[in-house]
C-alpha cells in the first residue's frame, strides 16, 4: 500500500498536475474506463478493495460494505460508478443533477491550490441532465448509489421545488438514496433555499413525493439527505436541527465547499478565484459542523462527513466528531485511490481493538 501511495504522489500526480485541472479530470475518466475495459479492473480490486464484515455499516436503512464513499461532483453524469467502485468505495454519489442539461459556468472554473492542498471550483452544476443519467444508471451495479439533485441555473427559487421533484421522480427507481443540494455556492441564489421556510417546504414536498411513489411502485421509500454549507452560523445550524425534526428526513451531509478564504497560503491570484473551496483548508470547519450537529441534536439523525479528508487520521476525526459515514473528493485527487483502503484499514484496526 505504501508503494502505491508513493508511486502516485511521486510519479503520477506531478505529471497530472502539469495540466489544466478540468482537462485532467476528463482524461482520468477516459483512462480509468479504458484500463477497466482492458481487464485491469480485477487488479484494481485486488489492490484497493478491502472487504470485512466489521467494516459493514447500516445507516438510514441501507447496508454499506464500508463507510468510505465518493462525494458528488466527481461522477456527475453516472458514467463511471462501476469502475470507481473498483477502487474500494463503499458508495458512490452521482450528480449534482438538474432536470435540463446545462453547460455550467464559463471556463476556466477549476483551480488547484497546491500550497494548501485544496481545490476551488465554480463548475455551476454542469451536467447532461437527469434523464441522461438515468440511462447510465440502467447498467448493473453492485455499489450503493446516491443521487444528488439540484435546480437549473435559470429556474427561479420560487419554482425550484418543481426542478427537485423532476429529478426525484426520474431517479427514484435507480438510486439508493437522495441528496438535496441547496448549498453549492456556484448557482446564483441557491443558498437562499437553506433558509428555514423554503427549505422546510422543499423537504416536506419531497417527503410527500417519496411516500406517493413508494405506494405507487410498491417499493420502499428512499432515504433523503440534506447537504449543507460549512459557512452557516450557529443559529443557522440550529435551524437545520429544527428542520430535521420538523421534516423527519433521514440525514445530513456536512459539508459542501466553503466561500471562506481564511488562512490560505496560496498566491492571491489563485486563492481569490470565485467558487467553492474544498480540501485541507475545509477540514477543521467541516468537523466543527459535524460535531455541532451531533451534539445539538443528541445524534438524532445520521451524518455523512465530508471536507478535507486527506488521511486515515482525518477520517477517524470525522467519525469521532459524530459522522456515521464519510466521503472523499479532493483527498482522492491529492492522495490517490490508495487512500480509500488506508482509511478502511484504520477503521477496521480500531474496530478490532475495541472488540478484542
PATI-273163 format. One record per residue (C-alpha): x negated, y, z negated. Coordinates in nm, 4 decimals, decimal comma, always signed. Layout:
BEGIN
<X: X Y: Y Z: Z>
...
This chain:
BEGIN
<X: +0,0000 Y: +0,0000 Z: +0,0000>
<X: -0,2830 Y: +0,2387 Z: -0,0866>
<X: -0,4420 Y: +0,1663 Z: +0,2536>
<X: -0,1169 Y: +0,2539 Z: +0,4336>
<X: -0,0799 Y: +0,5779 Z: +0,2386>
<X: -0,4425 Y: +0,6706 Z: +0,3082>
<X: -0,4112 Y: +0,5882 Z: +0,6789>
<X: -0,1032 Y: +0,8067 Z: +0,7142>
<X: -0,2486 Y: +1,1021 Z: +0,5263>
<X: -0,5982 Y: +1,0925 Z: +0,6766>
<X: -0,5319 Y: +0,9850 Z: +1,0352>
<X: -0,1654 Y: +1,0095 Z: +1,1382>
<X: -0,0324 Y: +1,3176 Z: +0,9574>
<X: -0,3151 Y: +1,5543 Z: +1,0632>
<X: -0,2507 Y: +1,4696 Z: +1,4290>
<X: +0,1263 Y: +1,5120 Z: +1,3972>
<X: +0,0835 Y: +1,8413 Z: +1,2132>
<X: -0,1141 Y: +1,9872 Z: +1,5037>
<X: +0,2117 Y: +2,0222 Z: +1,6962>
<X: +0,5403 Y: +2,2090 Z: +1,6560>
<X: +0,7410 Y: +2,0558 Z: +1,3705>
<X: +1,0656 Y: +2,0080 Z: +1,5614>
<X: +0,8880 Y: +1,8583 Z: +1,8637>
<X: +0,7063 Y: +1,6131 Z: +1,6348>
<X: +1,0377 Y: +1,5161 Z: +1,4768>
<X: +1,1817 Y: +1,4170 Z: +1,8161>
<X: +0,8556 Y: +1,2482 Z: +1,9195>
<X: +0,8529 Y: +1,0454 Z: +1,5971>
<X: +1,2124 Y: +0,9407 Z: +1,6570>
<X: +1,1283 Y: +0,8097 Z: +2,0009>
<X: +0,8144 Y: +0,6414 Z: +1,8714>
<X: +0,9953 Y: +0,4557 Z: +1,5939>
<X: +1,2622 Y: +0,3420 Z: +1,8400>
<X: +1,0048 Y: +0,2158 Z: +2,0915>
<X: +0,7966 Y: +0,0344 Z: +1,8287>
<X: +1,1065 Y: -0,1319 Z: +1,6853>
<X: +1,2180 Y: -0,2439 Z: +2,0305>
<X: +0,8731 Y: -0,3982 Z: +2,0803>
<X: +0,9301 Y: -0,6167 Z: +1,7758>
<X: +0,7321 Y: -0,4197 Z: +1,5190>
<X: +1,0440 Y: -0,3807 Z: +1,3055>
<X: +0,9504 Y: -0,7072 Z: +1,1348>
<X: +0,6088 Y: -0,5653 Z: +1,0482>
<X: +0,7708 Y: -0,2507 Z: +0,9130>
<X: +0,9980 Y: -0,4564 Z: +0,6890>
<X: +0,7073 Y: -0,6680 Z: +0,5661>
<X: +0,5001 Y: -0,3598 Z: +0,4847>
<X: +0,7638 Y: -0,1326 Z: +0,3352>
<X: +1,0719 Y: -0,3223 Z: +0,2143>
<X: +1,0862 Y: -0,4281 Z: -0,1492>
<X: +1,3823 Y: -0,6431 Z: -0,2454>
<X: +1,4588 Y: -0,7372 Z: -0,6039>
<X: +1,7847 Y: -0,7829 Z: -0,7905>
<X: +1,6580 Y: -0,5448 Z: -1,0575>
<X: +1,6405 Y: -0,2647 Z: -0,8013>
<X: +2,0055 Y: -0,3020 Z: -0,7099>
<X: +2,2430 Y: -0,0442 Z: -0,8482>
<X: +2,6189 Y: +0,0030 Z: -0,8355>
<X: +2,7231 Y: +0,3662 Z: -0,8057>
<X: +3,0690 Y: +0,5036 Z: -0,7195>
<X: +3,1823 Y: +0,1528 Z: -0,6307>
<X: +2,9012 Y: +0,0757 Z: -0,3856>
<X: +2,6187 Y: -0,1749 Z: -0,4367>
<X: +2,2861 Y: -0,0220 Z: -0,3313>
<X: +1,9884 Y: -0,2511 Z: -0,2560>
<X: +1,7667 Y: +0,0098 Z: -0,4161>
<X: +1,8174 Y: +0,3681 Z: -0,5359>
<X: +1,5960 Y: +0,5438 Z: -0,2767>
<X: +1,7817 Y: +0,6988 Z: +0,0163>
<X: +1,7094 Y: +0,9214 Z: +0,3148>
<X: +1,8702 Y: +1,2644 Z: +0,2862>
<X: +2,0884 Y: +1,4192 Z: +0,5544>
<X: +1,9202 Y: +1,6197 Z: +0,8281>
<X: +1,6713 Y: +1,3580 Z: +0,9407>
<X: +1,9045 Y: +1,1334 Z: +1,1412>
<X: +2,1682 Y: +1,3921 Z: +1,2214>
<X: +2,3406 Y: +1,2033 Z: +1,5030>
<X: +2,3175 Y: +0,8496 Z: +1,3601>
<X: +2,0722 Y: +0,7377 Z: +1,6272>
<X: +1,8082 Y: +0,5685 Z: +1,4121>
<X: +1,9643 Y: +0,4423 Z: +1,0902>
<X: +1,8861 Y: +0,0744 Z: +1,1547>
<X: +1,5224 Y: +0,1442 Z: +1,2364>
<X: +1,4834 Y: +0,3815 Z: +0,9406>
<X: +1,6241 Y: +0,1196 Z: +0,7050>
<X: +1,3242 Y: -0,0981 Z: +0,8007>
<X: +1,1085 Y: +0,1460 Z: +0,6010>
<X: +1,2772 Y: +0,0327 Z: +0,2799>
<X: +1,5516 Y: +0,2885 Z: +0,2236>
<X: +1,8459 Y: +0,1674 Z: +0,0182>
<X: +2,0827 Y: +0,4022 Z: +0,2010>
<X: +2,0792 Y: +0,6480 Z: +0,4916>
<X: +2,2758 Y: +0,9716 Z: +0,5065>
<X: +2,3584 Y: +1,0970 Z: +0,8546>
<X: +2,4581 Y: +1,4485 Z: +0,9574>
<X: +2,5410 Y: +1,7182 Z: +0,8889>
<X: +2,8108 Y: +1,6540 Z: +1,1495>
<X: +3,0638 Y: +1,9036 Z: +1,2826>
<X: +3,3768 Y: +1,8460 Z: +1,4946>
<X: +3,2322 Y: +2,0027 Z: +1,8091>
<X: +2,8752 Y: +1,9653 Z: +1,9337>
<X: +2,6577 Y: +2,2691 Z: +1,8709>
<X: +2,3005 Y: +2,3661 Z: +1,9506>
<X: +2,2279 Y: +2,5261 Z: +1,6161>
<X: +2,0179 Y: +2,8360 Z: +1,5710>
<X: +1,7620 Y: +2,9590 Z: +1,8258>
<X: +1,4179 Y: +2,8012 Z: +1,8198>
<X: +1,1648 Y: +2,8276 Z: +1,6549>
<X: +1,3558 Y: +2,7145 Z: +1,3460>
<X: +1,1437 Y: +2,4582 Z: +1,1605>
<X: +0,8236 Y: +2,5588 Z: +0,9775>
<X: +0,5708 Y: +2,3672 Z: +0,7690>
<X: +0,4270 Y: +2,5372 Z: +0,4607>
<X: +0,1107 Y: +2,3309 Z: +0,4318>
<X: -0,0309 Y: +2,5080 Z: +0,1260>
<X: +0,2934 Y: +2,4414 Z: -0,0610>
<X: +0,3804 Y: +2,1025 Z: +0,0931>
<X: +0,7166 Y: +2,2408 Z: +0,1908>
<X: +0,9341 Y: +2,2978 Z: +0,4946>
<X: +1,1553 Y: +2,5915 Z: +0,5895>
<X: +1,4381 Y: +2,5122 Z: +0,8265>
<X: +1,7143 Y: +2,7187 Z: +0,9782>
<X: +1,8470 Y: +2,4488 Z: +1,2085>
<X: +2,2107 Y: +2,5559 Z: +1,1751>
<X: +2,3934 Y: +2,2200 Z: +1,1879>
<X: +2,2594 Y: +2,1286 Z: +1,5312>
<X: +2,4297 Y: +1,8019 Z: +1,6258>
<X: +2,6099 Y: +1,6311 Z: +1,9128>
<X: +2,9424 Y: +1,6317 Z: +1,7310>
<X: +3,1155 Y: +1,3801 Z: +1,5097>
<X: +3,2658 Y: +1,1743 Z: +1,7906>
<X: +2,9246 Y: +1,1084 Z: +1,9477>
<X: +2,8027 Y: +0,9903 Z: +1,6062>
<X: +3,0997 Y: +0,7562 Z: +1,5759>
<X: +2,9895 Y: +0,5803 Z: +1,8953>
<X: +2,6420 Y: +0,5340 Z: +1,7452>
<X: +2,7888 Y: +0,4007 Z: +1,4206>
<X: +2,9695 Y: +0,1185 Z: +1,6009>
<X: +2,6381 Y: -0,0687 Z: +1,6094>
<X: +2,5944 Y: -0,3398 Z: +1,3474>
<X: +2,4080 Y: -0,2226 Z: +1,0399>
<X: +2,3108 Y: -0,3674 Z: +0,7033>
<X: +2,2403 Y: -0,0477 Z: +0,5137>
<X: +2,4782 Y: +0,1828 Z: +0,3285>
<X: +2,5593 Y: +0,4870 Z: +0,5427>
<X: +2,6691 Y: +0,8233 Z: +0,4104>
<X: +2,8453 Y: +1,0757 Z: +0,6318>
<X: +2,7513 Y: +1,4379 Z: +0,5642>
<X: +3,0180 Y: +1,6699 Z: +0,7075>
<X: +3,0421 Y: +2,0437 Z: +0,7679>
<X: +3,2144 Y: +2,3072 Z: +0,9763>
<X: +3,1261 Y: +2,4546 Z: +1,3134>
<X: +2,9460 Y: +2,7874 Z: +1,3054>
<X: +3,2288 Y: +2,9894 Z: +1,4584>
<X: +3,5093 Y: +2,8325 Z: +1,2566>
<X: +3,6306 Y: +3,0978 Z: +1,0094>
<X: +3,6169 Y: +2,9972 Z: +0,6449>
<X: +3,9943 Y: +3,0173 Z: +0,6148>
<X: +4,0146 Y: +2,7423 Z: +0,8796>
<X: +3,7202 Y: +2,5383 Z: +0,7506>
<X: +3,9374 Y: +2,2667 Z: +0,5939>
<X: +4,0510 Y: +2,1658 Z: +0,9404>
<X: +3,6908 Y: +2,1014 Z: +1,0518>
<X: +3,6155 Y: +1,8906 Z: +0,7448>
<X: +3,9334 Y: +1,6880 Z: +0,7962>
<X: +3,8495 Y: +1,6202 Z: +1,1622>
<X: +3,5106 Y: +1,4834 Z: +1,0606>
<X: +3,6584 Y: +1,2877 Z: +0,7699>
<X: +3,9211 Y: +1,1215 Z: +0,9883>
<X: +3,6708 Y: +1,0340 Z: +1,2617>
<X: +3,4141 Y: +0,8824 Z: +1,0253>
<X: +3,6442 Y: +0,7112 Z: +0,7763>
<X: +3,6089 Y: +0,3612 Z: +0,9206>
<X: +3,2383 Y: +0,3963 Z: +0,9984>
<X: +3,0631 Y: +0,5282 Z: +0,6848>
<X: +3,0480 Y: +0,4055 Z: +0,3263>
<X: +3,0694 Y: +0,7438 Z: +0,1534>
<X: +3,1183 Y: +1,1104 Z: +0,2418>
<X: +2,9212 Y: +1,4218 Z: +0,1519>
<X: +3,0893 Y: +1,7624 Z: +0,1711>
<X: +2,8230 Y: +2,0148 Z: +0,2718>
<X: +2,9140 Y: +2,3678 Z: +0,1688>
<X: +2,5631 Y: +2,4581 Z: +0,0575>
<X: +2,3465 Y: +2,4957 Z: +0,3667>
<X: +2,2058 Y: +2,8497 Z: +0,3900>
<X: +2,1858 Y: +2,8316 Z: +0,7694>
<X: +2,5531 Y: +2,8647 Z: +0,8672>
<X: +2,6816 Y: +3,2189 Z: +0,8069>
<X: +2,9309 Y: +3,2353 Z: +0,5209>
<X: +2,9216 Y: +2,8636 Z: +0,4455>
<X: +2,8035 Y: +2,9022 Z: +0,0869>
<X: +3,1109 Y: +3,1150 Z: +0,0131>
<X: +3,3019 Y: +2,7857 Z: +0,0211>
<X: +3,1223 Y: +2,6941 Z: -0,3048>
<X: +3,3408 Y: +2,9470 Z: -0,4892>
<X: +3,5845 Y: +2,7770 Z: -0,7225>
<X: +3,9163 Y: +2,8281 Z: -0,5410>
<X: +3,8154 Y: +2,7500 Z: -0,1803>
<X: +3,6032 Y: +2,4557 Z: -0,2949>
<X: +3,8810 Y: +2,3129 Z: -0,5120>
<X: +4,1290 Y: +2,3479 Z: -0,2250>
<X: +3,8916 Y: +2,1757 Z: +0,0178>
<X: +3,8114 Y: +1,8847 Z: -0,2121>
<X: +4,1751 Y: +1,8274 Z: -0,3090>
<X: +4,2728 Y: +1,8206 Z: +0,0570>
<X: +4,0011 Y: +1,5641 Z: +0,1323>
<X: +4,1092 Y: +1,3558 Z: -0,1675>
<X: +4,4650 Y: +1,3557 Z: -0,0373>
<X: +4,3485 Y: +1,2553 Z: +0,3106>
<X: +4,1354 Y: +0,9811 Z: +0,1577>
<X: +4,4412 Y: +0,8307 Z: -0,0104>
<X: +4,6511 Y: +0,8705 Z: +0,3027>
<X: +4,4011 Y: +0,6983 Z: +0,5327>
<X: +4,3357 Y: +0,4253 Z: +0,2784>
<X: +4,7038 Y: +0,3319 Z: +0,2710>
<X: +4,7473 Y: +0,3639 Z: +0,6465>
<X: +4,4442 Y: +0,1493 Z: +0,7356>
<X: +4,4745 Y: -0,0788 Z: +0,4304>
<X: +4,1156 Y: -0,0086 Z: +0,3313>
<X: +3,9536 Y: +0,1111 Z: +0,0117>
<X: +3,9194 Y: +0,4833 Z: -0,0409>
<X: +3,5747 Y: +0,6196 Z: +0,0405>
<X: +3,3650 Y: +0,7935 Z: -0,2278>
<X: +3,3483 Y: +1,1704 Z: -0,1748>
<X: +3,0445 Y: +1,3636 Z: -0,2970>
<X: +2,9725 Y: +1,7353 Z: -0,3088>
<X: +2,6303 Y: +1,8699 Z: -0,2069>
<X: +2,5404 Y: +2,1888 Z: -0,3928>
<X: +2,2782 Y: +2,4606 Z: -0,3612>
<X: +1,9912 Y: +2,4987 Z: -0,6081>
<X: +2,0498 Y: +2,8742 Z: -0,6147>
<X: +2,3712 Y: +2,8580 Z: -0,8201>
<X: +2,3708 Y: +3,0344 Z: -1,1568>
<X: +2,4505 Y: +2,8502 Z: -1,4803>
<X: +2,8044 Y: +2,9929 Z: -1,4709>
<X: +2,8477 Y: +2,8683 Z: -1,1147>
<X: +2,7162 Y: +2,5258 Z: -1,2154>
<X: +2,9688 Y: +2,5174 Z: -1,4992>
<X: +3,2326 Y: +2,5906 Z: -1,2356>
<X: +3,1072 Y: +2,2871 Z: -1,0434>
<X: +3,1551 Y: +2,0729 Z: -1,3562>
<X: +3,5121 Y: +2,2064 Z: -1,3919>
<X: +3,5815 Y: +2,1467 Z: -1,0222>
<X: +3,4648 Y: +1,7884 Z: -1,0606>
<X: +3,7127 Y: +1,7489 Z: -1,3471>
<X: +3,9955 Y: +1,9147 Z: -1,1523>
<X: +3,9474 Y: +1,7206 Z: -0,8297>
<X: +3,8144 Y: +1,3862 Z: -0,9597>
<X: +3,5808 Y: +1,3453 Z: -0,6646>
<X: +3,3116 Y: +1,0839 Z: -0,7011>
<X: +2,9785 Y: +1,2594 Z: -0,7425>
<X: +2,7356 Y: +1,5429 Z: -0,6722>
<X: +2,4198 Y: +1,5678 Z: -0,4630>
<X: +2,1755 Y: +1,8077 Z: -0,6263>
<X: +2,0356 Y: +1,9846 Z: -0,4389>
<X: +2,0291 Y: +2,1310 Z: -0,0903>
<X: +1,7484 Y: +2,3634 Z: +0,0209>
<X: +1,6781 Y: +2,6955 Z: -0,1537>
<X: +1,6640 Y: +3,0519 Z: -0,0268>
<X: +1,4177 Y: +3,1392 Z: -0,3050>
<X: +1,0545 Y: +3,2036 Z: -0,2126>
<X: +0,9235 Y: +3,2327 Z: -0,5686>
<X: +0,5641 Y: +3,1259 Z: -0,6294>
<X: +0,4710 Y: +3,0235 Z: -0,2755>
<X: +0,1036 Y: +3,0037 Z: -0,1778>
<X: +0,1576 Y: +3,0033 Z: +0,1989>
<X: +0,0911 Y: +3,3108 Z: +0,4106>
<X: +0,3761 Y: +3,5626 Z: +0,4092>
<X: +0,4299 Y: +3,5302 Z: +0,7849>
<X: +0,5428 Y: +3,1716 Z: +0,7247>
<X: +0,6802 Y: +3,1980 Z: +0,3709>
<X: +0,9170 Y: +3,4794 Z: +0,4637>
<X: +1,0787 Y: +3,2970 Z: +0,7559>
<X: +1,4548 Y: +3,2807 Z: +0,7079>
<X: +1,6113 Y: +2,9469 Z: +0,6225>
<X: +1,6270 Y: +2,6867 Z: +0,3522>
<X: +1,3091 Y: +2,5785 Z: +0,1742>
<X: +1,2546 Y: +2,2131 Z: +0,0820>
<X: +0,9659 Y: +2,0102 Z: -0,0557>
<X: +0,7442 Y: +2,0576 Z: -0,3599>
<X: +0,8495 Y: +2,4199 Z: -0,4286>
<X: +1,2042 Y: +2,2919 Z: -0,4874>
<X: +1,1093 Y: +2,0113 Z: -0,7267>
<X: +1,1462 Y: +2,1863 Z: -1,0609>
<X: +1,4665 Y: +2,3728 Z: -0,9795>
<X: +1,6450 Y: +2,0674 Z: -0,8406>
<X: +1,5504 Y: +1,8738 Z: -1,1547>
<X: +1,6816 Y: +2,1591 Z: -1,3710>
<X: +2,0150 Y: +2,1492 Z: -1,1873>
<X: +2,0398 Y: +1,7711 Z: -1,2257>
<X: +1,9687 Y: +1,7923 Z: -1,5995>
<X: +2,2138 Y: +2,0812 Z: -1,6466>
<X: +2,4987 Y: +1,8987 Z: -1,4692>
<X: +2,4305 Y: +1,5724 Z: -1,6512>
<X: +2,4214 Y: +1,7377 Z: -1,9931>
<X: +2,7120 Y: +1,9799 Z: -1,9498>
<X: +2,9386 Y: +1,7124 Z: -1,8027>
<X: +2,8283 Y: +1,4498 Z: -2,0546>
<X: +2,7313 Y: +1,2411 Z: -1,7494>
<X: +3,0930 Y: +1,2333 Z: -1,6345>
<X: +3,0035 Y: +1,1749 Z: -1,2677>
<X: +2,7155 Y: +1,0203 Z: -1,0681>
<X: +2,4410 Y: +1,2459 Z: -0,9355>
<X: +2,2126 Y: +1,1906 Z: -0,6377>
<X: +1,8888 Y: +1,3797 Z: -0,6970>
<X: +1,7024 Y: +1,5314 Z: -0,4052>
<X: +1,4391 Y: +1,8019 Z: -0,3776>
<X: +1,0617 Y: +1,7890 Z: -0,3961>
<X: +1,0123 Y: +1,4157 Z: -0,4453>
<X: +0,6570 Y: +1,3516 Z: -0,3214>
<X: +0,5528 Y: +1,0774 Z: -0,5628>
<X: +0,6846 Y: +0,7947 Z: -0,7776>
<X: +0,6441 Y: +1,0216 Z: -1,0806>
<X: +0,8639 Y: +1,2857 Z: -0,9167>
<X: +1,1307 Y: +1,0218 Z: -0,8551>
<X: +1,1234 Y: +0,8960 Z: -1,2134>
<X: +1,1528 Y: +1,2552 Z: -1,3334>
<X: +1,4758 Y: +1,2976 Z: -1,1352>
<X: +1,6158 Y: +0,9723 Z: -1,2739>
<X: +1,5215 Y: +1,0719 Z: -1,6290>
<X: +1,6969 Y: +1,4064 Z: -1,5803>
<X: +2,0229 Y: +1,2278 Z: -1,5023>
<X: +2,0147 Y: +1,1221 Z: -1,1375>
<X: +2,1618 Y: +0,7807 Z: -1,0552>
<X: +2,0118 Y: +0,7671 Z: -0,7054>
<X: +1,7526 Y: +0,9776 Z: -0,5257>
<X: +1,6926 Y: +1,0925 Z: -0,1695>
<X: +1,3815 Y: +1,1867 Z: +0,0256>
<X: +1,3275 Y: +1,4181 Z: +0,3186>
<X: +1,0258 Y: +1,6469 Z: +0,3040>
<X: +0,8346 Y: +1,3999 Z: +0,0858>
<X: +0,8928 Y: +1,1369 Z: +0,3543>
<X: +0,7372 Y: +1,3733 Z: +0,6108>
<X: +0,4345 Y: +1,4652 Z: +0,3995>
<X: +0,3654 Y: +1,1318 Z: +0,2280>
<X: +0,4806 Y: +0,8837 Z: +0,4936>
<X: +0,7011 Y: +0,5749 Z: +0,4694>
<X: +0,4848 Y: +0,4050 Z: +0,2047>
<X: +0,6325 Y: +0,6490 Z: -0,0474>
<X: +0,9621 Y: +0,4582 Z: -0,0499>
<X: +0,8057 Y: +0,1306 Z: -0,1582>
<X: +0,5807 Y: +0,3093 Z: -0,4058>
<X: +0,8852 Y: +0,4628 Z: -0,5754>
<X: +1,0723 Y: +0,1333 Z: -0,5804>
<X: +0,7684 Y: -0,0397 Z: -0,7303>
<X: +0,7534 Y: +0,2199 Z: -1,0085>
<X: +1,1256 Y: +0,1871 Z: -1,0812>
<X: +1,1006 Y: -0,1915 Z: -1,0839>
<X: +0,7944 Y: -0,1906 Z: -1,3097>
<X: +0,9707 Y: +0,0305 Z: -1,5605>
<X: +1,2889 Y: -0,1763 Z: -1,5459>
<X: +1,0930 Y: -0,4955 Z: -1,6068>
<X: +0,9139 Y: -0,3369 Z: -1,9039>
<X: +1,2459 Y: -0,2339 Z: -2,0573>
<X: +1,3947 Y: -0,5808 Z: -2,0004>
<X: +1,0866 Y: -0,7654 Z: -2,1292>
